[in-house]
Amino acid sequence: MKKRVLFYLVALVTTVSMQSCATNYVVSKPATYTKEYKTDAKLASIDSKKMEQDKQKLIDSFLSEKAATLANAKKAIKNSEIAKVVKYNKTIDGILEEAETYLGTPYRYGGTTRNGIDCSAFVLSVFGAAAGLSLPRVAASQAQEGERIEKGNLQKGDLIFFSHGRRISHVGIVESVSEEGEIKFIHAATSKGVMISSLNDSYWGPKFRFAKRVINEEGEAYNNLAAVTPATPANF
């Protein structure tokens, strides 16, 4: 009887112990896994967020650098364009100022000085002194230089050419263009020497043939103008 009771007691204790171990295993083990899983997910989330932040910082830095480079380029272009305009205006103003110092100089066929000068010598003297250009001696040759300009696009400093027939025989320098489109030019005329006339004039208007621009927008010569051997002028 005692042995039977002892057997049942041992069996009961063994069963209780096994249930306790199983309970500890089932309850405690998943809790450990869950904690580890949550920790890993949290770290992954932090790493992903940091990567996105670093990526955005890199993009922002690139865009900022690109914007700064573009702004500097635009500024450089603007400054360059302003410098060109300033140089051009300074060159043209210098040409006209030099031309005006000849006003009243008497006309002399073949003349090249302030004591007497013809139209082509007047033009080459002015451009040589004010802009350092070596234009040809005669009007017909000067007409071969530079860029052809339509009458409606004339500006100060452009050269305008005239003739009685087919051959170019006279040249002047555009002195002003009014808002109404009147073009005045300074030239050495046979009648009164160096003077300012208008293309609206009944004498000069019909004899106008075309115009040339020998100073480009940068204030420099369109062509590499070289000095030529003086020839007998054909001017009036």
Disulfide bonds with the S-S distance in Angstrom:
none
